[in-house]
Amino acid sequence: MHPLDALGSPVRRDILRELRAGPRSVQDLADRFPVSRPAISRHLRVLRDAGLVDARPDGNRTLYTVRLQGFASVRDFLDEFWDTALARLVELSQE
């Protein structure tokens, strides 16, 4: 799945915001959201498949963290629009 597709869900975006503060388990996230543990697990699987989060075992649980490298393709996509917008702004300022 492309990272932009994974970011289409408000719940997944909120999970990523929560993970910015540090590693979290499924239970940690389920405690913070009005979503079931299985639903959180499904969202994390989508984020992991898109390369936006990493998972590592920690005893009897798994901790999830943001994978910053996964956002490179998102940044590249948005940069295309940003470059076009800046070029247009320069054109308008020279008229």
C-alpha positions in Angstrom: 0.0 0.0 0.0 1.2 3.5 -0.8 1.8 5.7 2.2 -0.7 8.3 0.9 -3.4 5.6 0.8 -2.6 4.6 4.4 -2.9 8.3 5.5 -6.5 8.4 4.2 -7.9 7.3 7.5 -8.3 9.8 10.3 -7.8 7.0 12.8 -4.4 6.1 11.2 -3.4 9.8 11.2 -4.3 10.0 14.9 -2.3 6.9 15.6 0.7 8.4 13.9 0.4 11.6 15.9 0.3 9.5 19.1 3.4 7.5 18.0 5.4 10.8 17.5 5.6 10.9 21.3 7.3 7.5 21.4 6.8 3.8 21.1 3.3 2.5 21.9 1.7 -1.0 22.2 -1.6 -1.9 20.7 -3.1 -1.7 24.2 -1.5 1.8 24.8 -3.2 3.0 21.6 -6.5 1.3 22.3 -6.6 3.0 25.7 -6.3 6.4 24.0 -8.9 5.9 21.2 -12.5 4.9 21.0 -11.5 1.9 18.8 -11.2 -1.7 19.7 -7.8 -3.5 20.1 -8.5 -5.6 16.9 -9.2 -2.4 15.0 -6.1 -0.7 16.2 -4.1 -3.8 15.2 -5.6 -3.6 11.7 -4.8 0.1 11.4 -1.2 -0.6 12.5 -0.9 -3.4 10.0 -1.9 -1.0 7.2 0.6 1.6 8.5 3.3 -1.1 8.7 2.6 -2.4 5.2 2.9 1.2 3.9 6.2 1.6 5.6 5.1 4.3 8.0 5.6 2.4 11.3 8.1 -0.2 12.6 7.3 -2.9 15.1 9.6 -4.5 17.6 9.0 -7.2 20.2 9.2 -6.1 23.8 8.5 -9.0 26.1 5.0 -10.2 25.5 3.9 -7.2 23.5 5.0 -5.4 20.3 5.9 -1.7 20.4 5.2 0.5 17.4 7.2 3.5 16.3 7.0 6.0 13.5 9.3 5.1 10.6 10.4 8.5 9.3 11.9 7.1 6.1 8.5 5.9 5.1 7.4 9.5 4.7 9.9 10.2 1.9 7.4 9.3 -0.9 4.8 11.4 0.8 7.2 14.3 0.9 8.2 13.8 -2.7 4.6 13.8 -3.8 3.8 17.0 -2.0 7.0 18.6 -3.2 5.7 18.3 -6.7 2.7 20.5 -5.8 4.8 22.8 -3.7 7.3 23.4 -6.6 4.4 24.1 -9.0 2.8 26.5 -6.5 6.0 28.4 -5.9 6.7 28.7 -9.7 3.2 30.1 -10.2 3.7 32.5 -7.3 6.9 33.8 -8.9 5.0 34.2 -12.3 2.3 36.2 -10.6 4.7 38.4 -8.8 6.4 39.3 -12.0 3.2 40.3 -13.8 
